[in-house]
Amino acid sequence: MEPETVAFKWEGKQAAQVNGVTAEQAWLVLSDFCNVHKWFPTVDTCRRVEGTDGQTGLVRYCASNTAKKEEETKWAKERLVEIDQIGRCLSYEVLENNVGFRSYVATVKVMHVDGVDESDGGKVCRIEWSFVSDPVDGWKKEDLESYVGFCLKHMANKMEMNL
């Protein structure tokens, strides 16, 4: 009898505090699904492929053109699977791609930070980005968690400077 292979998923979560930015301001940025290239450090191009902006089923194409000349452009198509405007939360899944994802679903939440000093006008929020993914060839789970953390911190810093 052959050993049974166990299917497992990687699960992870990263969070970043965004100072000087309200949860509503951060949500306006993150809920604009096809403008991720303006905030995400490794995406140079993002455009709508199909669907309606702000509605489930929307598919975007994202690409990074900053790869070395001898490398091919990294790209992915991603579908918005859930969006909750009141709860400031969205989930998306990676579809076709050449990055190595077989299955990847991420959930991004924006929340108020309780107990914030009123002198800043309550302008502090927290962004959480969680994911469930099949293992990615050539990566460790810690690599993906680190990448998500790096991207989230970059976005938080960019929001603090620009909002």
TAGI-V334044 format. One record per residue. N is the residue number from 1. PHI is phi in degrees with one decimal (999 if undefined). PSI is psi in radians with two decimals (999 if undefined). BURIAL is # if it has 16 or more other C-alpha atoms within 10 Angstrom, else .. Layout:
n={N	N}
phi={PHI	PHI}
psi={PSI	PSI}
burial={BURIAL	BURIAL}
This chain:
n={1	2	3	4	5	6	7	8	9	10	11	12	13	14	15	16	17	18	19	20	21	22	23	24	25	26	27	28	29	30	31	32	33	34	35	36	37	38	39	40	41	42	43	44	45	46	47	48	49	50	51	52	53	54	55	56	57	58	59	60	61	62	63	64	65	66	67	68	69	70	71	72	73	74	75	76	77	78	79	80	81	82	83	84	85	86	87	88	89	90	91	92	93	94	95	96	97	98	99	100	101	102	103	104	105	106	107	108	109	110	111	112	113	114	115	116	117	118	119	120	121	122	123	124	125	126	127	128	129	130	131	132	133	134	135	136	137	138	139	140	141	142	143	144	145	146	147	148	149	150	151	152	153	154	155	156	157	158	159	160	161	162	163}
phi={999	-80.8	-64.3	-78.9	-87.2	-100.1	-79.6	-136.4	-119.1	-89.2	-128.8	-155.8	-149.5	-128.2	-143.7	-143.0	-89.2	-117.3	-87.7	79.3	-133.5	-77.5	-59.8	-65.5	-64.7	-63.9	-65.1	-57.9	-68.9	-71.8	-78.7	-82.3	-56.5	-96.4	-116.5	-61.7	-64.5	-77.7	-126.2	-90.0	-68.1	-110.8	-117.4	-97.7	-133.2	-147.4	-148.0	-72.6	-101.0	-159.0	96.1	-111.9	-53.0	79.1	-123.9	-57.1	95.8	-60.4	-116.2	-116.4	-111.5	-121.2	-144.7	-115.6	-98.0	-91.1	-64.2	-59.1	-54.8	-79.5	-98.9	-80.7	-61.2	-87.3	-145.6	-156.3	-103.5	-131.6	-112.1	-73.9	-102.3	-157.7	-145.9	-124.4	-64.7	-73.1	-82.8	50.7	-146.6	-141.1	-129.8	-141.2	-125.2	-83.4	-101.0	-63.6	-169.6	-119.3	-91.6	117.5	-79.8	-94.0	-147.7	-150.6	-128.5	-119.1	-126.0	-118.5	-124.0	-119.6	-138.7	-67.9	-101.2	-72.7	74.9	-76.2	-59.1	-65.8	-64.9	-95.2	73.6	73.2	-88.1	-144.9	-138.3	-129.8	-114.3	-113.4	-127.9	-113.9	-146.7	-130.8	-145.2	-67.2	-54.7	-107.3	-55.1	84.2	-117.9	-108.1	-55.2	-63.2	-64.0	-66.9	-61.1	-64.1	-62.7	-60.8	-61.8	-59.9	-64.8	-64.5	-63.4	-60.3	-63.0	-61.1	-62.1	-66.2	-63.6	-60.2	-81.7	-116.3	-107.4}
psi={2.33	2.57	2.52	2.30	2.35	2.11	2.29	2.78	2.64	2.36	2.42	2.88	2.41	2.73	2.66	2.43	2.42	1.93	2.46	0.18	2.27	2.82	-0.65	-0.71	-0.79	-0.67	-0.70	-0.66	-0.92	-0.52	-0.19	1.37	-0.55	0.20	0.44	-0.47	-0.34	-0.29	-0.44	2.27	-0.44	0.25	2.12	-0.49	2.36	2.28	2.70	2.33	-0.76	2.82	-3.07	2.33	2.36	0.10	2.57	2.59	-0.26	2.30	2.29	2.70	2.19	2.43	2.65	2.02	0.08	0.15	2.74	2.66	-0.59	-0.13	2.62	2.74	2.29	2.32	2.81	2.56	2.35	2.42	2.31	2.02	-0.34	2.46	2.26	1.74	-0.65	-0.76	-0.04	1.07	2.43	2.69	2.51	2.77	2.55	2.28	-2.14	2.52	2.86	0.40	-0.41	0.02	2.24	-0.71	2.18	2.17	2.25	2.59	2.26	2.20	2.49	2.29	2.73	2.65	2.08	2.64	0.41	2.45	2.18	-0.28	-0.37	0.15	0.30	0.31	1.22	2.34	3.02	2.37	2.24	2.36	1.95	2.75	2.71	2.21	2.58	2.67	2.53	2.21	2.30	-0.04	2.76	2.78	-0.69	-0.57	-0.77	-0.74	-0.73	-0.73	-0.80	-0.77	-0.76	-0.84	-0.72	-0.77	-0.71	-0.81	-0.74	-0.78	-0.71	-0.67	-0.77	-0.61	-0.44	-0.19	999}
burial={.	.	.	.	.	.	.	.	.	#	#	#	.	#	#	#	#	#	#	#	#	#	#	#	.	#	#	.	#	#	#	.	#	#	#	#	#	.	#	#	#	#	#	.	#	#	#	#	.	.	.	.	#	#	.	#	#	#	#	#	#	#	#	#	#	.	.	.	.	.	.	.	.	#	#	#	#	#	#	#	#	#	#	.	.	.	.	#	#	#	#	#	#	#	#	.	#	.	.	#	#	.	.	#	#	#	#	#	#	#	#	#	#	.	.	.	.	.	.	.	.	#	#	#	#	#	#	#	#	#	#	#	#	#	#	#	.	.	.	.	#	.	.	#	#	.	.	#	#	#	#	#	#	#	#	#	#	#	#	#	.	.	.}
